Amino acid sequence: LRWVLMAAGSGRAPERRSLLEVLARLRSDGSSRVTLAGAVVVARKREILVGREAGRIETEALAVPASGRLVWDGRFVIDAPAGACVFPAGVRCPRTEKGLPAFVLAGLPMIQFGSETPKLAHFNATSGVVVGLCERFRL
């Protein structure tokens, strides 16, 4: 859980005491929702979902530089045409994407070219855009 929180959250390790408290809560409750280390942890009957705490993403909007590569929120490497705008989906995110919970979608990057409608590049094939995971997702 510590590694998952670091990868999906802020990239910083949670304090041991806080991690143990979250683990105890997840074990005792049938369902719960907690935040720790920049991540949201949601326990359901048969699954535990972890996503980025969208309100903790430190950037509003970034333009893809001339190199065409942008590291976004320390989690994603985005290769896109220079000048494209990348920002957190937050409340602007379409809620129907792939049936994922709103809190997961809110922490993903959206990309916009000029006046076009912003898109979640993870799920919408967008010409010239590739979204990959950063190093912290590798074991």
GUGUDREN-496785 format. One record per residue: x, y, z of N, C-alpha, C, O, CB in turn. Coordinates in nm, 3 decimals. Glycine has a CB too. Example, Ala and Ser with C-alpha at 12.3 -4.5 7.8 and 13.67 -1.06 7.14 Angstrom:
REM residues 2
1.319 / -0.569 / 0.780 / 1.230 / -0.450 / 0.780 / 1.320 / -0.330 / 0.780 / 1.424 / -0.332 / 0.846 / 1.131 / -0.447 / 0.905
1.285 / -0.225 / 0.708 / 1.367 / -0.106 / 0.714 / 1.290 / 0.003 / 0.787 / 1.341 / 0.114 / 0.804 / 1.408 / -0.060 / 0.572
This chain:
REM residues 139
0.084 / -0.120 / 0.000 / 0.000 / 0.000 / 0.000 / 0.087 / 0.125 / 0.000 / 0.053 / 0.224 / -0.064 / -0.095 / 0.001 / 0.121
0.196 / 0.120 / 0.071 / 0.287 / 0.235 / 0.075 / 0.336 / 0.271 / -0.066 / 0.334 / 0.387 / -0.105 / 0.408 / 0.206 / 0.167
0.380 / 0.169 / -0.140 / 0.430 / 0.193 / -0.275 / 0.319 / 0.246 / -0.365 / 0.341 / 0.339 / -0.442 / 0.489 / 0.065 / -0.335
0.199 / 0.189 / -0.356 / 0.087 / 0.234 / -0.439 / 0.053 / 0.379 / -0.407 / 0.027 / 0.458 / -0.498 / -0.037 / 0.143 / -0.417
0.053 / 0.416 / -0.279 / 0.026 / 0.555 / -0.241 / 0.132 / 0.649 / -0.297 / 0.099 / 0.759 / -0.342 / 0.019 / 0.568 / -0.089
0.257 / 0.608 / -0.293 / 0.364 / 0.692 / -0.347 / 0.350 / 0.709 / -0.498 / 0.370 / 0.818 / -0.550 / 0.501 / 0.631 / -0.314
0.315 / 0.601 / -0.568 / 0.303 / 0.607 / -0.714 / 0.181 / 0.688 / -0.757 / 0.191 / 0.775 / -0.844 / 0.295 / 0.466 / -0.773
0.068 / 0.660 / -0.698 / -0.057 / 0.725 / -0.740 / -0.076 / 0.862 / -0.678 / -0.148 / 0.946 / -0.732 / -0.175 / 0.639 / -0.705
-0.011 / 0.886 / -0.565 / -0.029 / 1.012 / -0.494 / 0.078 / 1.115 / -0.528 / 0.110 / 1.138 / -0.644 / -0.029 / 0.988 / -0.347
0.132 / 1.175 / -0.423 / 0.224 / 1.287 / -0.440 / 0.367 / 1.245 / -0.472 / 0.450 / 1.329 / -0.507 / 0.224 / 1.371 / -0.317
0.398 / 1.117 / -0.459 / 0.535 / 1.071 / -0.480 / 0.613 / 1.063 / -0.351 / 0.725 / 1.011 / -0.349 / 0.606 / 1.162 / -0.577
0.557 / 1.114 / -0.242 / 0.622 / 1.109 / -0.111 / 0.565 / 0.993 / -0.029 / 0.447 / 0.960 / -0.038 / 0.604 / 1.244 / -0.035
0.653 / 0.933 / 0.049 / 0.611 / 0.820 / 0.131 / 0.525 / 0.869 / 0.248 / 0.558 / 0.970 / 0.311 / 0.733 / 0.742 / 0.183
0.417 / 0.797 / 0.278 / 0.337 / 0.832 / 0.395 / 0.412 / 0.795 / 0.523 / 0.495 / 0.705 / 0.522 / 0.201 / 0.762 / 0.390
0.383 / 0.865 / 0.630 / 0.443 / 0.830 / 0.759 / 0.393 / 0.693 / 0.801 / 0.278 / 0.657 / 0.774 / 0.409 / 0.937 / 0.868
0.478 / 0.617 / 0.865 / 0.443 / 0.480 / 0.905 / 0.317 / 0.478 / 0.992 / 0.229 / 0.395 / 0.970 / 0.561 / 0.416 / 0.981
0.309 / 0.567 / 1.089 / 0.194 / 0.571 / 1.179 / 0.065 / 0.595 / 1.101 / -0.036 / 0.528 / 1.125 / 0.212 / 0.681 / 1.285
0.068 / 0.689 / 1.007 / -0.050 / 0.720 / 0.926 / -0.088 / 0.601 / 0.838 / -0.206 / 0.571 / 0.822 / -0.025 / 0.843 / 0.839
0.011 / 0.535 / 0.783 / -0.014 / 0.418 / 0.698 / -0.079 / 0.307 / 0.779 / -0.173 / 0.243 / 0.732 / 0.118 / 0.369 / 0.635
-0.029 / 0.283 / 0.899 / -0.088 / 0.179 / 0.985 / -0.231 / 0.212 / 1.022 / -0.316 / 0.123 / 1.029 / -0.004 / 0.162 / 1.112
-0.261 / 0.341 / 1.045 / -0.398 / 0.382 / 1.075 / -0.491 / 0.354 / 0.956 / -0.603 / 0.306 / 0.974 / -0.402 / 0.531 / 1.112
-0.444 / 0.385 / 0.835 / -0.525 / 0.360 / 0.715 / -0.547 / 0.210 / 0.697 / -0.659 / 0.168 / 0.668 / -0.456 / 0.419 / 0.590
-0.443 / 0.130 / 0.715 / -0.457 / -0.015 / 0.702 / -0.559 / -0.070 / 0.803 / -0.641 / -0.154 / 0.768 / -0.321 / -0.083 / 0.722
-0.551 / -0.022 / 0.926 / -0.646 / -0.067 / 1.029 / -0.789 / -0.030 / 0.990 / -0.881 / -0.110 / 1.007 / -0.612 / -0.007 / 1.166
-0.807 / 0.090 / 0.938 / -0.941 / 0.134 / 0.897 / -0.993 / 0.051 / 0.780 / -1.110 / 0.013 / 0.777 / -0.939 / 0.283 / 0.859
-0.907 / 0.024 / 0.683 / -0.947 / -0.056 / 0.568 / -0.987 / -0.197 / 0.610 / -1.079 / -0.257 / 0.554 / -0.835 / -0.061 / 0.465
-0.917 / -0.251 / 0.709 / -0.948 / -0.386 / 0.756 / -1.077 / -0.391 / 0.837 / -1.149 / -0.491 / 0.834 / -0.833 / -0.438 / 0.841
-1.106 / -0.284 / 0.909 / -1.222 / -0.288 / 0.999 / -1.353 / -0.245 / 0.933 / -1.459 / -0.297 / 0.969 / -1.196 / -0.199 / 1.117
-1.349 / -0.153 / 0.840 / -1.470 / -0.104 / 0.775 / -1.503 / -0.184 / 0.650 / -1.413 / -0.228 / 0.578 / -1.455 / 0.044 / 0.740
-1.630 / -0.203 / 0.625 / -1.671 / -0.268 / 0.501 / -1.644 / -0.178 / 0.382 / -1.610 / -0.225 / 0.274 / -1.819 / -0.305 / 0.506
-1.660 / -0.050 / 0.403 / -1.629 / 0.048 / 0.298 / -1.586 / 0.176 / 0.366 / -1.644 / 0.216 / 0.468 / -1.750 / 0.072 / 0.203
-1.488 / 0.240 / 0.311 / -1.440 / 0.367 / 0.367 / -1.366 / 0.446 / 0.260 / -1.332 / 0.395 / 0.154 / -1.348 / 0.342 / 0.490
-1.344 / 0.571 / 0.292 / -1.271 / 0.661 / 0.202 / -1.176 / 0.744 / 0.288 / -1.219 / 0.812 / 0.381 / -1.369 / 0.754 / 0.119
-1.047 / 0.737 / 0.255 / -0.947 / 0.813 / 0.329 / -0.850 / 0.876 / 0.230 / -0.838 / 0.831 / 0.116 / -0.871 / 0.723 / 0.431
-0.782 / 0.980 / 0.274 / -0.677 / 1.041 / 0.194 / -0.545 / 1.030 / 0.271 / -0.542 / 1.044 / 0.393 / -0.710 / 1.191 / 0.160
-0.440 / 1.005 / 0.197 / -0.307 / 0.996 / 0.257 / -0.204 / 1.011 / 0.146 / -0.218 / 0.952 / 0.039 / -0.289 / 0.860 / 0.333
-0.101 / 1.089 / 0.173 / 0.012 / 1.105 / 0.081 / -0.030 / 1.153 / -0.057 / 0.029 / 1.114 / -0.158 / 0.088 / 0.975 / 0.069
-0.132 / 1.239 / -0.062 / -0.176 / 1.293 / -0.190 / -0.261 / 1.197 / -0.271 / -0.285 / 1.220 / -0.390 / -0.059 / 1.333 / -0.271
-0.307 / 1.090 / -0.208 / -0.390 / 0.990 / -0.276 / -0.522 / 0.973 / -0.202 / -0.533 / 1.000 / -0.082 / -0.316 / 0.855 / -0.286
-0.622 / 0.927 / -0.275 / -0.752 / 0.892 / -0.218 / -0.760 / 0.740 / -0.223 / -0.736 / 0.678 / -0.326 / -0.872 / 0.960 / -0.297
-0.795 / 0.681 / -0.109 / -0.810 / 0.536 / -0.100 / -0.957 / 0.509 / -0.069 / -1.010 / 0.557 / 0.031 / -0.716 / 0.474 / 0.010
-1.022 / 0.432 / -0.155 / -1.162 / 0.399 / -0.137 / -1.174 / 0.247 / -0.128 / -1.138 / 0.174 / -0.220 / -1.250 / 0.455 / -0.254
-1.225 / 0.202 / -0.015 / -1.248 / 0.058 / 0.004 / -1.395 / 0.029 / -0.020 / -1.483 / 0.096 / 0.034 / -1.205 / 0.012 / 0.147
-1.418 / -0.071 / -0.102 / -1.553 / -0.121 / -0.128 / -1.558 / -0.265 / -0.080 / -1.460 / -0.316 / -0.026 / -1.591 / -0.109 / -0.280
-1.669 / -0.329 / -0.100 / -1.685 / -0.466 / -0.050 / -1.572 / -0.559 / -0.093 / -1.515 / -0.630 / -0.010 / -1.817 / -0.522 / -0.097
-1.540 / -0.558 / -0.221 / -1.441 / -0.653 / -0.271 / -1.320 / -0.589 / -0.339 / -1.242 / -0.659 / -0.404 / -1.507 / -0.745 / -0.367
-1.304 / -0.459 / -0.325 / -1.193 / -0.395 / -0.393 / -1.148 / -0.271 / -0.319 / -1.222 / -0.211 / -0.241 / -1.232 / -0.358 / -0.536
-1.025 / -0.234 / -0.344 / -0.969 / -0.110 / -0.293 / -0.920 / -0.032 / -0.414 / -0.838 / -0.081 / -0.491 / -0.852 / -0.136 / -0.188
-0.969 / 0.091 / -0.429 / -0.929 / 0.178 / -0.540 / -0.840 / 0.289 / -0.485 / -0.867 / 0.343 / -0.377 / -1.052 / 0.237 / -0.613
-0.736 / 0.322 / -0.559 / -0.646 / 0.430 / -0.519 / -0.631 / 0.523 / -0.637 / -0.606 / 0.479 / -0.749 / -0.507 / 0.375 / -0.471
-0.646 / 0.653 / -0.613 / -0.630 / 0.753 / -0.717 / -0.564 / 0.877 / -0.661 / -0.551 / 0.891 / -0.539 / -0.764 / 0.788 / -0.781
-0.525 / 0.965 / -0.747 / -0.462 / 1.091 / -0.706 / -0.565 / 1.181 / -0.641 / -0.679 / 1.189 / -0.689 / -0.396 / 1.162 / -0.826
-0.527 / 1.247 / -0.534 / -0.614 / 1.346 / -0.471 / -0.606 / 1.472 / -0.559 / -0.508 / 1.547 / -0.552 / -0.570 / 1.376 / -0.320
-0.708 / 1.494 / -0.640 / -0.704 / 1.599 / -0.742 / -0.675 / 1.736 / -0.685 / -0.605 / 1.816 / -0.749 / -0.836 / 1.603 / -0.816
-0.725 / 1.766 / -0.567 / -0.702 / 1.897 / -0.507 / -0.558 / 1.921 / -0.467 / -0.520 / 2.034 / -0.436 / -0.789 / 1.912 / -0.387
-0.477 / 1.817 / -0.467 / -0.335 / 1.829 / -0.431 / -0.243 / 1.842 / -0.551 / -0.122 / 1.858 / -0.535 / -0.293 / 1.710 / -0.349
-0.297 / 1.835 / -0.671 / -0.214 / 1.851 / -0.790 / -0.168 / 1.996 / -0.794 / -0.250 / 2.088 / -0.792 / -0.291 / 1.811 / -0.921
-0.037 / 2.016 / -0.800 / 0.021 / 2.149 / -0.781 / 0.019 / 2.238 / -0.904 / 0.064 / 2.353 / -0.897 / 0.159 / 2.135 / -0.735
-0.030 / 2.189 / -1.014 / -0.027 / 2.271 / -1.135 / -0.167 / 2.293 / -1.188 / -0.251 / 2.203 / -1.182 / 0.061 / 2.205 / -1.241
-0.193 / 2.408 / -1.239 / -0.321 / 2.435 / -1.305 / -0.310 / 2.393 / -1.451 / -0.359 / 2.286 / -1.488 / -0.361 / 2.586 / -1.294
-0.247 / 2.472 / -1.532 / -0.234 / 2.441 / -1.674 / -0.088 / 2.462 / -1.716 / -0.023 / 2.557 / -1.674 / -0.330 / 2.529 / -1.762
-0.040 / 2.372 / -1.800 / 0.096 / 2.382 / -1.853 / 0.091 / 2.368 / -2.004 / 0.015 / 2.288 / -2.057 / 0.189 / 2.276 / -1.790
0.172 / 2.445 / -2.071 / 0.185 / 2.432 / -2.216 / 0.296 / 2.333 / -2.246 / 0.402 / 2.336 / -2.183 / 0.213 / 2.571 / -2.284
0.274 / 2.247 / -2.340 / 0.377 / 2.152 / -2.383 / 0.489 / 2.235 / -2.446 / 0.463 / 2.315 / -2.536 / 0.320 / 2.044 / -2.485
0.614 / 2.217 / -2.401 / 0.725 / 2.296 / -2.454 / 0.762 / 2.255 / -2.597 / 0.707 / 2.159 / -2.652 / 0.847 / 2.282 / -2.363
0.854 / 2.329 / -2.655 / 0.897 / 2.305 / -2.793 / 0.950 / 2.163 / -2.813 / 0.942 / 2.109 / -2.923 / 1.004 / 2.406 / -2.833
1.005 / 2.103 / -2.707 / 1.057 / 1.967 / -2.717 / 0.946 / 1.865 / -2.742 / 0.973 / 1.754 / -2.788 / 1.134 / 1.930 / -2.591
0.821 / 1.902 / -2.711 / 0.709 / 1.811 / -2.731 / 0.689 / 1.711 / -2.618 / 0.606 / 1.621 / -2.629 / 0.727 / 1.738 / -2.858
0.764 / 1.727 / -2.510 / 0.754 / 1.633 / -2.397 / 0.736 / 1.710 / -2.266 / 0.805 / 1.808 / -2.239 / 0.880 / 1.542 / -2.389
0.641 / 1.662 / -2.188 / 0.608 / 1.727 / -2.061 / 0.589 / 1.620 / -1.954 / 0.515 / 1.523 / -1.976 / 0.481 / 1.816 / -2.075
0.654 / 1.636 / -1.839 / 0.627 / 1.549 / -1.724 / 0.520 / 1.621 / -1.644 / 0.538 / 1.735 / -1.601 / 0.758 / 1.518 / -1.637
0.409 / 1.552 / -1.624 / 0.294 / 1.615 / -1.560 / 0.266 / 1.551 / -1.425 / 0.247 / 1.429 / -1.416 / 0.170 / 1.605 / -1.650
0.263 / 1.631 / -1.321 / 0.234 / 1.589 / -1.184 / 0.326 / 1.478 / -1.135 / 0.290 / 1.404 / -1.043 / 0.090 / 1.544 / -1.175
0.443 / 1.465 / -1.194 / 0.537 / 1.362 / -1.152 / 0.491 / 1.221 / -1.180 / 0.557 / 1.126 / -1.139 / 0.564 / 1.376 / -1.008
0.377 / 1.206 / -1.248 / 0.321 / 1.073 / -1.273 / 0.318 / 1.034 / -1.420 / 0.332 / 0.916 / -1.453 / 0.183 / 1.066 / -1.218
0.301 / 1.131 / -1.507 / 0.282 / 1.100 / -1.649 / 0.380 / 1.176 / -1.736 / 0.412 / 1.293 / -1.710 / 0.140 / 1.132 / -1.692
0.429 / 1.108 / -1.839 / 0.508 / 1.171 / -1.943 / 0.414 / 1.189 / -2.061 / 0.356 / 1.093 / -2.111 / 0.637 / 1.085 / -1.982
0.398 / 1.313 / -2.105 / 0.306 / 1.342 / -2.214 / 0.387 / 1.392 / -2.334 / 0.455 / 1.494 / -2.326 / 0.199 / 1.446 / -2.172
0.377 / 1.319 / -2.443 / 0.437 / 1.362 / -2.569 / 0.322 / 1.416 / -2.653 / 0.228 / 1.345 / -2.686 / 0.514 / 1.243 / -2.642
0.333 / 1.544 / -2.688 / 0.225 / 1.610 / -2.763 / 0.284 / 1.727 / -2.840 / 0.396 / 1.770 / -2.813 / 0.111 / 1.658 / -2.668
0.209 / 1.778 / -2.937 / 0.257 / 1.894 / -3.012 / 0.281 / 2.014 / -2.918 / 0.205 / 2.039 / -2.825 / 0.156 / 1.933 / -3.121
0.388 / 2.086 / -2.947 / 0.422 / 2.204 / -2.868 / 0.304 / 2.300 / -2.863 / 0.234 / 2.321 / -2.962 / 0.546 / 2.274 / -2.926
0.283 / 2.358 / -2.746 / 0.177 / 2.456 / -2.729 / 0.045 / 2.399 / -2.680 / -0.041 / 2.474 / -2.635 / 0.154 / 2.526 / -2.856
0.028 / 2.266 / -2.688 / -0.095 / 2.206 / -2.635 / -0.100 / 2.235 / -2.486 / 0.004 / 2.243 / -2.420 / -0.101 / 2.050 / -2.662
-0.217 / 2.251 / -2.433 / -0.237 / 2.284 / -2.293 / -0.276 / 2.158 / -2.216 / -0.367 / 2.086 / -2.257 / -0.345 / 2.395 / -2.276
-0.207 / 2.131 / -2.105 / -0.235 / 2.014 / -2.022 / -0.273 / 2.064 / -1.883 / -0.204 / 2.148 / -1.825 / -0.112 / 1.917 / -2.016
-0.383 / 2.010 / -1.830 / -0.431 / 2.053 / -1.699 / -0.506 / 1.939 / -1.630 / -0.549 / 1.844 / -1.696 / -0.522 / 2.177 / -1.712
-0.522 / 1.949 / -1.498 / -0.595 / 1.843 / -1.427 / -0.742 / 1.841 / -1.468 / -0.804 / 1.946 / -1.484 / -0.584 / 1.862 / -1.276
-0.796 / 1.722 / -1.486 / -0.936 / 1.710 / -1.526 / -1.028 / 1.771 / -1.422 / -1.120 / 1.845 / -1.457 / -0.973 / 1.563 / -1.549
-1.006 / 1.743 / -1.296 / -1.088 / 1.800 / -1.189 / -1.237 / 1.788 / -1.218 / -1.283 / 1.684 / -1.265 / -1.052 / 1.945 / -1.167
-1.310 / 1.893 / -1.190 / -1.455 / 1.891 / -1.209 / -1.496 / 1.903 / -1.356 / -1.612 / 1.882 / -1.389 / -1.519 / 2.004 / -1.130
-1.401 / 1.936 / -1.444 / -1.432 / 1.949 / -1.587 / -1.441 / 1.814 / -1.657 / -1.481 / 1.807 / -1.773 / -1.328 / 2.036 / -1.656
-1.404 / 1.709 / -1.587 / -1.392 / 1.579 / -1.650 / -1.528 / 1.517 / -1.681 / -1.618 / 1.519 / -1.597 / -1.313 / 1.487 / -1.562
-1.542 / 1.462 / -1.802 / -1.666 / 1.390 / -1.833 / -1.676 / 1.268 / -1.741 / -1.580 / 1.193 / -1.728 / -1.670 / 1.346 / -1.984
-1.789 / 1.248 / -1.679 / -1.803 / 1.142 / -1.578 / -1.830 / 1.004 / -1.636 / -1.841 / 0.907 / -1.560 / -1.913 / 1.178 / -1.485
-1.841 / 0.993 / -1.763 / -1.877 / 0.865 / -1.823 / -1.758 / 0.788 / -1.877 / -1.775 / 0.677 / -1.928 / -1.975 / 0.887 / -1.934
-1.640 / 0.842 / -1.867 / -1.522 / 0.778 / -1.926 / -1.492 / 0.643 / -1.862 / -1.456 / 0.635 / -1.744 / -1.401 / 0.868 / -1.912
-1.507 / 0.538 / -1.939 / -1.466 / 0.403 / -1.903 / -1.522 / 0.354 / -1.770 / -1.470 / 0.257 / -1.714 / -1.318 / 0.397 / -1.898
-1.626 / 0.416 / -1.719 / -1.688 / 0.370 / -1.597 / -1.602 / 0.388 / -1.473 / -1.632 / 0.329 / -1.369 / -1.724 / 0.228 / -1.610
-1.498 / 0.468 / -1.480 / -1.412 / 0.491 / -1.365 / -1.478 / 0.589 / -1.268 / -1.555 / 0.675 / -1.310 / -1.275 / 0.544 / -1.409
-1.450 / 0.575 / -1.139 / -1.506 / 0.669 / -1.042 / -1.459 / 0.812 / -1.068 / -1.350 / 0.834 / -1.121 / -1.467 / 0.627 / -0.900
-1.542 / 0.906 / -1.032 / -1.512 / 1.048 / -1.054 / -1.380 / 1.089 / -0.989 / -1.306 / 1.169 / -1.047 / -1.624 / 1.135 / -1.000
-1.349 / 1.036 / -0.870 / -1.225 / 1.079 / -0.804 / -1.102 / 1.033 / -0.881 / -0.999 / 1.100 / -0.876 / -1.221 / 1.025 / -0.661
-1.108 / 0.920 / -0.951 / -0.995 / 0.873 / -1.032 / -0.981 / 0.963 / -1.155 / -0.871 / 1.008 / -1.187 / -1.016 / 0.724 / -1.075
-1.090 / 0.987 / -1.223 / -1.087 / 1.071 / -1.344 / -1.040 / 1.213 / -1.313 / -0.967 / 1.272 / -1.392 / -1.226 / 1.076 / -1.408
-1.080 / 1.267 / -1.199 / -1.045 / 1.406 / -1.163 / -0.895 / 1.426 / -1.152 / -0.847 / 1.538 / -1.170 / -1.112 / 1.444 / -1.032
-0.820 / 1.321 / -1.121 / -0.675 / 1.333 / -1.105 / -0.595 / 1.304 / -1.230 / -0.472 / 1.296 / -1.225 / -0.630 / 1.243 / -0.998
-0.663 / 1.287 / -1.343 / -0.593 / 1.260 / -1.469 / -0.572 / 1.389 / -1.549 / -0.646 / 1.486 / -1.531 / -0.671 / 1.157 / -1.552
-0.472 / 1.390 / -1.638 / -0.451 / 1.509 / -1.720 / -0.545 / 1.515 / -1.840 / -0.573 / 1.414 / -1.905 / -0.307 / 1.512 / -1.768
-0.592 / 1.634 / -1.868 / -0.668 / 1.660 / -1.991 / -0.578 / 1.741 / -2.081 / -0.490 / 1.814 / -2.034 / -0.804 / 1.735 / -1.962
-0.599 / 1.728 / -2.210 / -0.517 / 1.801 / -2.306 / -0.610 / 1.878 / -2.400 / -0.716 / 1.829 / -2.439 / -0.424 / 1.705 / -2.386
-0.567 / 1.999 / -2.434 / -0.648 / 2.083 / -2.521 / -0.558 / 2.148 / -2.625 / -0.450 / 2.198 / -2.594 / -0.724 / 2.191 / -2.439
-0.605 / 2.147 / -2.749 / -0.537 / 2.213 / -2.859 / -0.620 / 2.334 / -2.897 / -0.732 / 2.319 / -2.946 / -0.517 / 2.117 / -2.981
-0.567 / 2.453 / -2.876 / -0.638 / 2.575 / -2.914 / -0.777 / 2.581 / -2.854 / -0.793 / 2.569 / -2.732 / -0.647 / 2.586 / -3.064
-0.877 / 2.600 / -2.938 / -1.014 / 2.613 / -2.889 / -1.092 / 2.481 / -2.893 / -1.213 / 2.479 / -2.868 / -1.087 / 2.718 / -2.971
-1.023 / 2.371 / -2.925 / -1.090 / 2.240 / -2.928 / -1.139 / 2.201 / -2.789 / -1.094 / 2.256 / -2.689 / -0.995 / 2.132 / -2.983
-1.230 / 2.108 / -2.784 / -1.279 / 2.055 / -2.658 / -1.167 / 1.977 / -2.590 / -1.103 / 1.894 / -2.655 / -1.403 / 1.967 / -2.679
-1.143 / 2.000 / -2.461 / -1.039 / 1.922 / -2.391 / -1.073 / 1.773 / -2.390 / -1.190 / 1.735 / -2.389 / -1.023 / 1.973 / -2.246
-0.969 / 1.690 / -2.391 / -0.988 / 1.545 / -2.394 / -0.900 / 1.478 / -2.290 / -0.793 / 1.527 / -2.255 / -0.956 / 1.490 / -2.534
-0.948 / 1.366 / -2.241 / -0.865 / 1.279 / -2.159 / -0.784 / 1.193 / -2.256 / -0.836 / 1.098 / -2.315 / -0.952 / 1.190 / -2.060
-0.659 / 1.226 / -2.272 / -0.576 / 1.159 / -2.372 / -0.557 / 1.010 / -2.342 / -0.523 / 0.933 / -2.432 / -0.442 / 1.226 / -2.381
-0.577 / 0.970 / -2.217 / -0.566 / 0.828 / -2.183 / -0.668 / 0.744 / -2.261 / -0.639 / 0.631 / -2.299 / -0.585 / 0.808 / -2.033
-0.785 / 0.800 / -2.283 / -0.897 / 0.723 / -2.336 / -0.943 / 0.767 / -2.474 / -1.018 / 0.695 / -2.540 / -1.011 / 0.731 / -2.243
-0.900 / 0.883 / -2.519 / -0.941 / 0.935 / -2.649 / -0.820 / 0.941 / -2.740 / -0.728 / 1.020 / -2.717 / -1.008 / 1.074 / -2.636
-0.821 / 0.859 / -2.843 / -0.709 / 0.863 / -2.937 / -0.700 / 1.003 / -2.995 / -0.790 / 1.051 / -3.063 / -0.728 / 0.757 / -3.050
-0.589 / 1.068 / -2.967 / -0.566 / 1.204 / -3.012 / -0.438 / 1.205 / -3.093 / -0.332 / 1.167 / -3.043 / -0.559 / 1.304 / -2.892
-0.445 / 1.248 / -3.215 / -0.331 / 1.247 / -3.304 / -0.211 / 1.318 / -3.243 / -0.221 / 1.433 / -3.199 / -0.368 / 1.310 / -3.437
-0.099 / 1.250 / -3.242 / 0.026 / 1.310 / -3.195 / 0.042 / 1.314 / -3.045 / 0.135 / 1.378 / -2.996 / 0.037 / 1.446 / -3.247
-0.047 / 1.249 / -2.969 / -0.038 / 1.252 / -2.823 / -0.018 / 1.111 / -2.770 / -0.090 / 1.017 / -2.805 / -0.166 / 1.315 / -2.762
0.083 / 1.098 / -2.683 / 0.109 / 0.972 / -2.615 / 0.125 / 1.004 / -2.467 / 0.201 / 1.093 / -2.429 / 0.237 / 0.899 / -2.673
0.053 / 0.929 / -2.384 / 0.064 / 0.945 / -2.238 / 0.126 / 0.819 / -2.182 / 0.075 / 0.709 / -2.203 / -0.076 / 0.974 / -2.173
0.237 / 0.835 / -2.110 / 0.304 / 0.721 / -2.048 / 0.324 / 0.746 / -1.900 / 0.303 / 0.857 / -1.851 / 0.439 / 0.694 / -2.116
0.365 / 0.642 / -1.830 / 0.389 / 0.652 / -1.687 / 0.532 / 0.695 / -1.659 / 0.624 / 0.659 / -1.732 / 0.360 / 0.518 / -1.618
0.551 / 0.771 / -1.553 / 0.684 / 0.814 / -1.512 / 0.758 / 0.701 / -1.440 / 0.701 / 0.595 / -1.413 / 0.675 / 0.938 / -1.421
0.881 / 0.726 / -1.411 / 0.969 / 0.628 / -1.348 / 0.914 / 0.573 / -1.216 / 0.937 / 0.456 / -1.185 / 1.104 / 0.689 / -1.323
0.843 / 0.654 / -1.139 / 0.802 / 0.607 / -1.006 / 0.702 / 0.493 / -1.011 / 0.671 / 0.435 / -0.907 / 0.743 / 0.721 / -0.928
0.650 / 0.460 / -1.129 / 0.559 / 0.347 / -1.142 / 0.633 / 0.216 / -1.168 / 0.571 / 0.109 / -1.172 / 0.460 / 0.373 / -1.253
0.763 / 0.224 / -1.185 / 0.841 / 0.102 / -1.212 / 0.892 / 0.044 / -1.081 / 0.938 / 0.116 / -0.993 / 0.960 / 0.132 / -1.307
0.884 / -0.086 / -1.070 / 0.935 / -0.155 / -0.949 / 1.083 / -0.168 / -0.952 / 1.142 / -0.223 / -0.859 / 0.873 / -0.293 / -0.934
